[in-house]
Amino acid sequence: MKIGVLTSGGDAPGMNAAIRAVVRAGNLYGHEIYGIKDGYSGMINDDVVLLNHQSVSGMLSKGGTFLGTARSSEFLLEEVRIKAVENMKNRGIEALIAIGGDGTYRGAMDLTKMGLKTIGLPGTIDNDIPGTDFTIGFHTAVETIVDAIDKLRDTSTSHQRCSIVEVMGRHCGDLALFSGICGGAEFIVTPEHPMNKEQIISQLKKHRAEGRRHAIIVITENILNVHEFAEEITEKSGFASRATVLGYIQRGGSPCPEDRILGSRMGTYAVELLNDDIYGVCVGIRDSRMVHLPFSNVVGQKRPKNEIYSLVKKVS
């Protein structure tokens, strides 16, 4: 069959590995694979290219997504989706593999209802998709954050500072959780593990009295103004404090081995599902095994609190 593949929403390291796997597994099974440029916008604008073995050569180690990505608000309109589906049908494309987050899944679910055989792959550094232990890009983002924490610890110790590190994650604290544990943070603040400013400042005073030369606080974005909090810590704790917002640097870089393998496994699995005429589902990994769930079981659902939170009080 003819299968389309696209990436939508925020880019994530490992997306190229997933595209590569879709192309090579698809070709192995005799399918034609078409790359759709810039997410759902490419479906609307009929911006599609045929992909082959050579097209994805060297893509395994590249960050971002060579197909491009976008957030297409107009895709929410039914008449726009009808146009997009017609474009696919005119090309003979009867199936679609969409790589992205919750918004991507919503679009894919709508397309399934309109007759396009669609499968979703979880591509987002936030790790905020239900139905999977990990999303493509998460592990690489954690490595980037930990590297930044290690560097900040050096300068924090030199200047006897408390460094606040704001990381991405939207409404999911997994990036802060994993990187905070790996980076030896004194405090980890997430939506699932809310902060008590007075308790943190009190603990910092104790650390200062004990002669500690530094402290690291890792916090998920959008919880508070980290620069104002740093000023408050400076005024009340005895530590000078600085806030660092890592921002989009967390999305970039060559994917780590875990994300290369995860993207490859998920891309291949998606093609195999289509071989078995299974669609209207999203792919995940649970206990190291590939799984799939209907979109309706995942879209709009809240991801369960990560069990690793039980470690936070023990190690931080």
N, C-alpha and C positions, 0 to 999 in steps of 0.2 A: 504494500500500500504506500501511499504518499503521506508522510508524517511531517508536520511542522513543529519547530521548537523555538521558544522565545524565552527571554529573561525580562522580568518586570519588577518595578519597585526599586528599592535600594540594591546596589550591586554588592556582591559578596565573593570573597576569594574561594575558588572551587567551582564557580559557575561554569567556567570554561572547561573544566574537567568533566562536568556533567554533560555539557553540549557535545564534547568530544566522544564521550561514551555512547550518547544517543546516536551520533553519526556512525561510529564504527560498528556498534552492535546492530544498528538498523541496516547498514549495508551488508553485514554478514548474513542477515536473515532475508536479504533480497528486497528491502524497502528503499524508497527514495526519501531522503531527508532534506527538508527545506528550512533554512534559517530565516526567521522573521525579525526584521530590524526594529530596534527601539521599542520593544514590548508590544503592548496592544495597539500602540500607534501604528506599528508596521502592518498589522492586520487591517486597520482602517484605511491606510494609504496604499495598501498592496505593495509594500516594500519587502520583497521576498527574494532570497537567493538560494540556488541549489548548493548543497554542501556535500563534500565527498571526503575521502580519506586524506587527501592533500590539504583540503580547506582547514582541517583541524590539526595539522601537523605542528608540533611545537606549542600547542595551546595548554598543555597539561600544567605547565609551571607558571602561566601568566595569570596575574590578578585581574579583577574587574570582569567584564564580559565583552568579548569582541563583537557580539551582536548588538551591543548597546542596550540601554534600558531607559524607561521613562515611566512617569506616573500619569496615566491618561484618564482624567476626570470625565471626559466626554464618553468614555466607554460605559459609564453608568446608564447612558440613555439607550433604550431598547432599539431605536431606529439606527443608532450607530453600530450596535452589535449585529444587527441584521445585515448591514452593509459589510461588516468584517467577515461574517460567515459566508456571504455571497462571494466575496473575493477568494476565500479559501476553496469554495466549491468550484468556482470557475477554473481554478488551477488543479482541481482533482485531489486537493488535500482533504482527507477525511478524518485525520486524527491530529491532536495537538498535545505537546508536552510543554507545560508552562512552569517555569522555575522562578520562585519568588516567595513572598510572604502572604499574609492574610488577605490583603487586597487582591493579589494575584489569584489566590484561591477563589475569591468571590467571583471574579471574572470568569475563571475556568468553570466554576459550577454553573454559571448562567449559560455558558457556551455548550455545556453538556446537555442542558435542557433544550437547546436549540438544534440538537442533532449532530454536533461535532464531538467526536470521541476524544475526551480530554482527560489528561492525567497531570497532577500537580506534584512538583518536587519542592521541598522546603529550602529555599535559598535566602538566608538572612543571617547577619551576624548576631542578631538579638537573641536567638534561640527561644523565640516566644511562640512557636507553633505547637499546638497540641498534637498528640499522636506520634511524636518522635522524640527520642532521647536527645538528639542533636540535629541541628540544621547545618546546611552547607555554609561554611564561612565562620562559624562560631569559634572553632579551635584556633584558627589563624588570628582572629581578633583578640582572643585571650593571650596568645603569644605576644602580640604587639603591645598590649596593655602591660603585661608583666615586664617586658623589656623597658617600658617607660617608668614603671614603678621602681625597678632596680636602679635606674639612672637617677631618679629623684631621691632615692634613699641616700645615695652618695652625697649629693649636695645638701640634703636635709641634715645629715649627720655633721657635715662640715660646719654648717651655720646654726646648728641647734634649732631646727625648725620643725613644725608640724606641716606636712604637705597634704593637701586635699586633692584627690584625683577624681575628676568627674568623667564617667564613662557612659557610653551609649547603652541602649536597652529598651527605651520607651517605657513600657509598663512591666517589663520583666527584668529581674535583678540578676540573672545568671552570669552576665559578663562581669559585674562587680563581684559577685560571689566567688566565681572560679579564679579570677585574677587576684582578688584580695587574699584568698587562701594561698595561692601560689607565690604572691609577692610578700607574704608575711605581714599584711596590714594589721595595725592595732585595732582598727574599727572598719566594719563593712556595713554600709547603709543601703538598703534596697527597699522597693515597695513591699516586699514580703517580710522584711526585717527592718521595721521603721526605727528611726533614730530618736534618741532622747538627748537633746542638746546639752541640758544641764548635766546629765550623767557623763557625757563625753568630756565636757570641760572639767568636771570634777576628777575624772580619771586622768586627764592630761596633767592637772595640777599635781596629782600623786606621782605620775611618771617623772615630772620635772623635779619634784622633791627627792626622788630616788636617784637622781643624777642621770637619767636617760637623756641622750642627745638628740633624739628625733622621734617622730611618730608619723604614721601614714594612715590617712582616712580615704577609703575608696567608696564612692557614692554613685548611685545611678542617676542619670540626668533627670531634670524636671522635678526633683524633690524639693529643692530650695536654691537660693542664690548662693553659690559656693564662695564667691568673692566676699559677700557680706558676712558669711559664716567665718571665713578666714580672719576678717577684721575683728569679729567678736572673740575668736579664740586668742588672737594677739592681745586683746584688751584684758581678758579674764584668766587665761591659763598659765601665763609665764612663758609660753612658747611663742616665738614669732611664727606666723603662719602665712602660707601662700597657697593659692588655688591654681590648679592646672586643668584646663578643659581640653581633653585629647581630640574631641571632634572627629572629623572625617578621616583623619589619619588611621583610625581603627579599621576602616573598610578596605584600605589599600594593601598592597604587597603581594608577593608570591604566596600562593596557598601552601600551608604546611602539609606534611605527609598525610595526616588524618583527613584533611579536607580533600586532598587529591583522591584518596581511596574512597571516601564517602561519596563524593560527586560521581566517581566512576561506577560505583556499585548502584547508586540510585538511578543514574542514566540508563544503565544496562537493564536494570529491573523494570523500568518504565516501558522499555521496548518489549520485554518479555510479557508484560501484562497485556499489551496491545496484541501480541501474538495470540494470546489466549482469549481475545475479545473481552478483556476486562478494562473498563474505563469509568469515568465519573468518580475517580478515587484519587487520593493523594498518598504519596509514598512516605514511609518513615523508617527509622531504625529503632528497634527495641531489643535490648539485651543482645546487641551485635547482630541481630537478624533483620532482614528486610521484611517489612510489613506494608499493608495498604489498608486504608479506611475510606469510606464514602466521604465526599466533601461535606455533607450535612453533619457528620460527626465531628468535624473539625472547625469549619468556618464559624466565626463568632463565639467559639468556646474559649474558656479560660484555661490556660495551661496549668496543670497541678503544680503546687509548690515543690521545688526540687528537694529531694531527700537529703542532699548534701548540706542543707541548712542546719542539720543537726550537728555539724562540725563547727559552726561559726563560733559559738560560745566557748567551745573546748580549745580552739587553737588561736583565737584572736585576742 
